[in-house]
Structures are given as structure tokens and as C-alpha cells.
Amino acid sequence: MKKILLLAVALAFSSTSIAQEKKSKTYKQHKSAESGRYVTKKEAKEKPSTTYSVTRKKKQ
């Protein structure tokens, strides 16, 4: 009985730790409408009216 309970607890713990390690498959790029170049997130926050964000898929 103790072995079954221990196995169930170990299985539950391992499944939650695997779920937490899942990484995002996308990222955001910010582009300036004025210059046409890609800018940092900080620069995009400074001038939100002249920048736009594009969501990209990560290459695996």
C-alpha cells in the first residue's frame, strides 16, 4: 500500500515539474515606423505611437 501511494505522489510531482518547464514558442519583435529598423523593447516603450510589435515563431 505504501509503495502505491509513494508511486502516485512521485508521478504527480514529476508531471507538475514537467509542466512548469514548458517554454513559449513565440517572441515579439518591435519595429520603428519612422526608420524601419528593429528596436529594443525599451525604445518601443519610449515611442509607442511610432512603433509596432510583431509576434514571431521561434525556429526549433
C-alpha positions as CSV (number, residue, x, y, z in Angstrom):
1,M,0.0,0.0,0.0
2,K,2.8,2.4,0.8
3,K,4.5,1.7,-2.5
4,I,1.4,2.5,-4.5
5,L,0.9,5.8,-2.5
6,L,4.6,6.7,-2.9
7,L,4.4,6.0,-6.7
8,A,1.3,8.2,-7.1
9,V,2.9,11.1,-5.2
10,A,6.1,10.8,-7.3
11,L,4.1,10.7,-10.5
12,A,2.1,13.7,-9.5
13,F,5.3,15.7,-8.6
14,S,7.1,14.8,-11.8
15,S,4.1,15.8,-14.0
16,T,3.8,19.2,-12.4
17,S,7.6,19.9,-12.7
18,I,7.5,19.0,-16.4
19,A,4.5,21.3,-17.0
20,Q,6.4,24.2,-15.5
21,E,9.4,23.8,-17.8
22,K,7.3,24.4,-21.0
23,K,8.7,27.4,-22.9
24,S,7.0,29.7,-25.2
25,K,7.2,29.0,-28.9
26,T,6.8,32.7,-29.9
27,Y,8.6,36.0,-29.2
28,K,7.9,39.7,-30.0
29,Q,9.9,42.0,-32.2
30,H,9.4,45.7,-32.2
31,K,9.9,47.8,-35.4
32,S,10.1,51.5,-35.8
33,A,7.7,53.0,-38.4
34,E,10.0,56.1,-38.7
35,S,13.3,54.4,-39.5
36,G,12.1,50.9,-40.5
37,R,14.6,49.2,-38.2
38,Y,14.0,46.8,-35.4
39,V,14.3,48.5,-31.9
40,T,14.6,47.2,-28.4
41,K,11.6,46.9,-26.0
42,K,12.8,50.0,-24.1
43,E,12.9,52.1,-27.3
44,A,9.4,50.8,-28.2
45,K,8.0,51.9,-24.9
46,E,9.5,55.4,-25.2
47,K,7.8,56.0,-28.6
48,P,4.7,53.8,-28.7
49,S,3.0,55.9,-31.4
50,T,5.7,55.2,-33.9
51,T,6.4,51.5,-33.2
52,Y,4.6,48.3,-33.7
53,S,5.1,44.8,-32.5
54,V,5.1,41.6,-34.5
55,T,4.8,38.1,-32.9
56,R,7.3,35.6,-34.4
57,K,7.6,31.9,-34.1
58,K,10.9,30.5,-32.8
59,K,12.9,28.3,-35.0
60,Q,13.5,24.9,-33.5
